[in-house]
Amino acid sequence: MESVMINVDLIVQSLPALMRGAVVTLKIATLCTCIGIVLGTLLGVGSTSSNRLITSLINAYVLIIRGTPMLIQIFISFYVLPQIGIKLAPFWAATIALGLNSSAYLSQIIKAGITSVPRGQLDAAYVLGLSKWQTFRYITMPQALTLMLPALGNELVTLIKDSSLASTIGVVELSREGSFIQSRTLDALSIYLAVGMIYLALTITVSYFIHLYQKRMKTHAQYN
């Protein structure tokens, strides 16, 4: 029976290529998060509207996105859109698909954050003469953001891991770099252990900084 050994030298030699892939992974996750937050905020705010048509359209969008596999959405953005004249590079096809997927989940997080603000505070703001926009900006969003931050952080961590799906359409991110090296060296244990540890380091680091930011926001709120 052959002994299973981890090739540390191979891992060290592979680190430059794996780190290049990790940079691409972070780019995808960051851009997806930006898309998700911007569109998710619009959808989340829109879903609290009294207009039934708007809320119905948003609910249908969220239902479709959340009810279909992310991989299928990536394939649609890369293989189907060119058939109607919209051709995207693999990186952007994956990024946009993942961002749209994220927006559906974030919209519900943002909606929950907005609706969690006590109605009495909103009424008080209107009595003081604040407009709806001023009330949203100065009263609703700051409180909602504090409540949403843990969920937003979890979404960013999820996107770091889900970015590996971009490899299915040829994006050379962390997991695909690992696959290339493994196919050359035939050492799956060492390479995928390194890939897994890099993913773990990325997610722990992001979670740590989000925790620090959340702690700072709570401290700031206590002194105001």
PLY file of the C-alpha trace (Angstrom):
ply
format ascii 1.0
element vertex 224
property float x
property float y
property float z
element edge 223
property int vertex1
property int vertex2
end_header
0.00 0.00 0.00
1.46 3.34 -1.07
1.87 6.00 1.59
0.16 9.33 1.00
2.58 12.24 1.26
2.10 15.97 0.97
4.66 17.51 -1.34
5.57 20.75 0.41
8.11 21.70 -2.26
5.46 21.40 -4.97
3.08 23.57 -2.96
5.76 26.25 -2.54
6.59 26.14 -6.26
2.91 26.39 -7.15
2.13 29.34 -4.88
2.82 32.10 -7.46
0.33 30.57 -9.92
-2.20 29.85 -7.18
-1.93 33.41 -5.87
-2.57 34.75 -9.39
-5.72 32.68 -9.38
-6.61 33.95 -5.91
-6.37 37.55 -7.16
-8.84 36.74 -9.95
-11.10 35.08 -7.38
-11.05 38.21 -5.21
-11.75 40.42 -8.24
-14.79 38.33 -9.15
-16.08 38.25 -5.56
-15.57 42.00 -5.08
-17.27 42.98 -8.34
-20.12 40.55 -7.69
-20.61 42.03 -4.24
-20.74 45.56 -5.71
-23.31 44.48 -8.30
-25.26 42.61 -5.66
-25.32 45.51 -3.19
-26.30 48.17 -5.74
-28.98 46.12 -7.49
-30.00 44.37 -4.28
-30.55 47.73 -2.58
-32.75 48.92 -5.43
-34.70 45.67 -5.35
-34.92 45.66 -1.56
-36.22 49.22 -1.44
-38.55 48.53 -4.35
-39.98 45.46 -2.63
-41.21 47.68 0.22
-43.16 49.81 -2.27
-46.95 50.03 -2.11
-47.08 49.57 -5.90
-48.20 46.00 -6.53
-46.78 45.85 -10.05
-43.29 46.77 -8.82
-43.37 44.32 -5.92
-44.74 41.55 -8.17
-41.96 42.02 -10.73
-39.31 42.06 -8.01
-40.76 38.98 -6.34
-40.80 37.17 -9.69
-37.15 38.10 -10.32
-36.10 36.91 -6.86
-38.08 33.69 -7.26
-36.51 32.87 -10.63
-32.94 33.70 -9.58
-33.13 31.92 -6.24
-35.00 28.97 -7.70
-32.51 28.10 -10.45
-28.92 26.82 -10.12
-26.17 29.44 -10.26
-24.29 27.29 -12.75
-27.21 27.45 -15.19
-27.29 31.23 -14.85
-23.57 31.40 -15.72
-24.13 29.17 -18.76
-27.02 31.38 -19.91
-24.89 34.53 -19.64
-22.03 32.95 -21.59
-23.71 30.62 -24.09
-27.26 31.94 -24.55
-26.79 35.73 -24.55
-24.50 35.66 -27.63
-27.42 34.15 -29.56
-29.32 37.42 -29.07
-26.31 39.60 -29.84
-24.89 40.05 -26.33
-21.39 38.58 -26.20
-19.47 38.75 -22.95
-15.94 37.69 -22.10
-15.85 34.68 -19.74
-14.75 36.82 -16.79
-17.61 39.29 -17.21
-20.18 36.62 -18.04
-19.40 34.86 -14.77
-19.14 38.08 -12.78
-22.46 39.49 -13.99
-24.27 36.17 -13.49
-22.91 35.80 -9.96
-23.69 39.46 -9.23
-27.28 39.11 -10.38
-27.63 35.97 -8.30
-26.24 37.79 -5.29
-28.63 40.71 -5.80
-31.63 38.43 -5.39
-30.41 37.19 -2.01
-29.18 40.59 -0.84
-32.49 42.22 -1.78
-34.23 40.09 0.84
-31.56 40.90 3.42
-31.89 44.61 2.68
-35.68 44.42 2.73
-35.56 42.76 6.15
-33.16 45.43 7.39
-35.38 48.26 6.17
-38.59 46.82 7.59
-36.88 46.20 10.95
-36.60 49.95 11.64
-39.40 50.90 14.08
-42.28 52.74 12.45
-42.30 55.25 15.27
-38.88 56.58 14.26
-40.08 57.15 10.72
-43.18 58.98 11.91
-41.04 61.14 14.19
-38.76 62.02 11.27
-41.74 63.11 9.15
-43.07 65.21 12.04
-39.69 66.96 12.24
-40.00 67.88 8.57
-37.61 65.36 7.01
-38.45 64.27 3.47
-38.79 60.61 2.55
-35.28 60.63 1.05
-33.79 62.32 4.13
-35.57 59.85 6.40
-34.26 56.95 4.34
-30.72 58.32 4.26
-30.35 59.45 7.88
-32.75 57.19 9.78
-33.55 54.00 7.90
-30.30 53.05 6.13
-27.83 53.60 9.01
-29.86 51.35 11.30
-30.62 48.83 8.57
-26.96 48.65 7.58
-25.93 47.76 11.12
-28.43 44.91 11.11
-27.52 43.80 7.58
-23.74 43.82 7.92
-23.31 40.24 9.20
-25.49 38.92 6.37
-23.63 41.05 3.82
-20.34 39.69 5.12
-21.62 36.13 4.80
-22.64 36.86 1.21
-19.14 38.08 0.35
-17.64 34.93 1.87
-20.11 32.83 -0.12
-19.17 34.64 -3.33
-15.47 33.94 -2.76
-16.29 30.25 -2.71
-18.91 30.37 -5.49
-16.46 32.18 -7.79
-14.99 28.74 -8.47
-18.00 28.16 -10.77
-16.47 30.69 -13.16
-13.93 28.01 -14.07
-16.68 26.13 -15.93
-16.59 28.72 -18.73
-12.82 29.09 -18.82
-12.05 31.77 -16.23
-8.64 31.01 -14.74
-9.32 31.68 -11.08
-7.97 29.85 -8.04
-9.63 26.47 -8.52
-8.81 26.34 -12.24
-5.17 27.26 -11.59
-5.10 24.37 -9.16
-6.65 22.07 -11.74
-3.99 23.03 -14.30
-1.16 22.31 -11.85
-2.73 19.04 -10.73
-3.08 17.85 -14.32
0.65 18.45 -14.87
1.94 17.02 -11.59
-0.74 14.39 -10.89
-0.48 15.30 -7.21
-4.10 16.02 -6.33
-3.60 15.86 -2.56
-0.89 18.52 -2.31
-2.41 20.92 -4.85
-6.01 20.80 -3.70
-4.92 20.99 -0.09
-3.11 24.23 -0.98
-6.14 25.50 -2.91
-8.41 24.71 0.02
-6.11 26.46 2.49
-5.99 29.59 0.30
-9.79 29.68 0.11
-9.92 29.24 3.88
-7.40 32.06 4.42
-9.41 34.37 2.15
-12.73 33.70 3.86
-11.27 33.98 7.38
-9.55 37.27 6.51
-12.72 38.77 5.02
-14.78 37.61 8.00
-12.26 39.13 10.41
-12.29 42.57 8.77
-16.08 42.57 8.55
-16.20 41.73 12.26
-13.85 44.63 13.03
-15.94 47.03 10.94
-19.14 45.86 12.60
-17.56 46.32 16.04
-16.45 49.85 15.09
-19.93 50.73 13.88
-21.46 49.55 17.16
-18.92 51.56 19.15
-19.60 54.64 17.02
-23.36 54.23 17.52
-22.94 54.07 21.30
-21.16 57.44 21.35
-23.74 59.17 19.16
0 1
1 2
2 3
3 4
4 5
5 6
6 7
7 8
8 9
9 10
10 11
11 12
12 13
13 14
14 15
15 16
16 17
17 18
18 19
19 20
20 21
21 22
22 23
23 24
24 25
25 26
26 27
27 28
28 29
29 30
30 31
31 32
32 33
33 34
34 35
35 36
36 37
37 38
38 39
39 40
40 41
41 42
42 43
43 44
44 45
45 46
46 47
47 48
48 49
49 50
50 51
51 52
52 53
53 54
54 55
55 56
56 57
57 58
58 59
59 60
60 61
61 62
62 63
63 64
64 65
65 66
66 67
67 68
68 69
69 70
70 71
71 72
72 73
73 74
74 75
75 76
76 77
77 78
78 79
79 80
80 81
81 82
82 83
83 84
84 85
85 86
86 87
87 88
88 89
89 90
90 91
91 92
92 93
93 94
94 95
95 96
96 97
97 98
98 99
99 100
100 101
101 102
102 103
103 104
104 105
105 106
106 107
107 108
108 109
109 110
110 111
111 112
112 113
113 114
114 115
115 116
116 117
117 118
118 119
119 120
120 121
121 122
122 123
123 124
124 125
125 126
126 127
127 128
128 129
129 130
130 131
131 132
132 133
133 134
134 135
135 136
136 137
137 138
138 139
139 140
140 141
141 142
142 143
143 144
144 145
145 146
146 147
147 148
148 149
149 150
150 151
151 152
152 153
153 154
154 155
155 156
156 157
157 158
158 159
159 160
160 161
161 162
162 163
163 164
164 165
165 166
166 167
167 168
168 169
169 170
170 171
171 172
172 173
173 174
174 175
175 176
176 177
177 178
178 179
179 180
180 181
181 182
182 183
183 184
184 185
185 186
186 187
187 188
188 189
189 190
190 191
191 192
192 193
193 194
194 195
195 196
196 197
197 198
198 199
199 200
200 201
201 202
202 203
203 204
204 205
205 206
206 207
207 208
208 209
209 210
210 211
211 212
212 213
213 214
214 215
215 216
216 217
217 218
218 219
219 220
220 221
221 222
222 223
